[in-house]
Amino acid sequence: MKHLLNPLDFTVTELDALLKLANAIEAAPEKYAHACEGKKLATCFYEPSTRTRLSFEAAMLNLGGSVIGFASGDNSSAAKGESVSDTIRVISCYADICAIRHPKEGAALVASSRSSIPVINAGDGGHQHPTQTLTDLLTIYSLKGHFDHLKIGLCGDLKFGRTVHSLIDALIRYEGVEFILISPEELRVPGYIREDVLDANQISYKEVERLEEALPELDLLYMTRVQKERFFNEEDYIRMKDFYILDKAKMELAPKDMLVLHPLPRVNEISVEVDDDPRAVYFKQAQYGVYVRMALILTLLNIHID
Ligand code: CP
């Protein structure tokens, strides 16, 4: 039985197969409409979500399966003090596969150790968000056609932004990928990612504070919001929250074929006037999230069509 806890749980070859399956689903969704008949997905979300939970649920419904779950810890027996370990043992009796989001880092790993069904990490604290990474990879693969030799700008809250941590882990496996890490000093990517991931794998990267400096060089700009829920005090959040605002004037500095991705939700970091720019693909990215989660459910349940 396979779980997805970390983007590195899939080899590059397995990832390639998953992305190709997602593209096949996008091209002919009707072929997969009954693939999960009789199967149930449990979505156990202890933290708020719009895209991840609803795209998982849409994915399972598109595959002909059913969905059970809860959208907040307060609506589950976690509010009475039940542990994640006990909850997953019970969920294993009710469902065939489970997607879990939790504010504590490592919660999905704990769940997987007690589960008799595949567990998908739908975000654990500031740690990892592997299915967002699958979404990001499918977006890049579908719209750029490759990962090799891309220069990628990661901008915003690189300290608490778990989507950034997962994306770096996944992309360093491709040849010639370079990063420009764009953040204020206080929100730099954590030291363990610089040292254990980037330096240890001799990945080319630089850290800058000004978005304008990086924009002309980029193939992709990955914007992120400042993660209000991970700050210890409101004052620091208020000081940081509007540090970057991508607007039409800044987009003039970017190459004509640069893509703008964002895991969403957006707060102020991308002005709505950018939404009509053909390079802004963040809503398309949210749609890719459904196809890739359909492919993931089929893969983890070992269901093959054809
Ligand atoms: N991108 C993402 O994880 O969005 P939600 O928090 O709405 O699920």
Residues whose N, C-alpha, C, O or C-beta is under 5 A from the ligand:
A	BS01	CP	P48 S49 T50 R51 T52 R53 P263 L264 P265
